[in-house]
């Protein structure tokens, strides 16, 4: 068998057309690789600068606008919430003041009704006191008359019990004199 020697077409490619070693590290191919690298980078730059970056910038701008609008809306809602809270506090304070005023009016009405009831009760008491004093005066007057009559009857009975004849005129005069003081 004969040995065939391999011939080299270039320092990077064998006779059969296969690469010797790693082709990207072959110095013979550097100018070709550099050319296509530059072409590829220019194409990528053009695609990014003309298509992708403007779209990304538009998206970022839209997001920034949305964020700004949301922040402005949040500030507006915060202001409205603060205004609503102030209105609520004012309404609550007004309601408390009105409740106190109603309570005070009710207390005043109750005091006025109580004063009227007290006056009516005082008038009834005064009327009953006057009637009672009149009745007591009548009872005293009748009691004095009754005491006088009882005293005269008792004096007549005592004189009769002692065995004497009682003179009604003398008994009446003696009881009258004693009653006067």
Helices and strands as residue ranges (DSSP letters): G 23-25, G 27-29, H 30-47, I 48-52, H 53-161, H 168-180
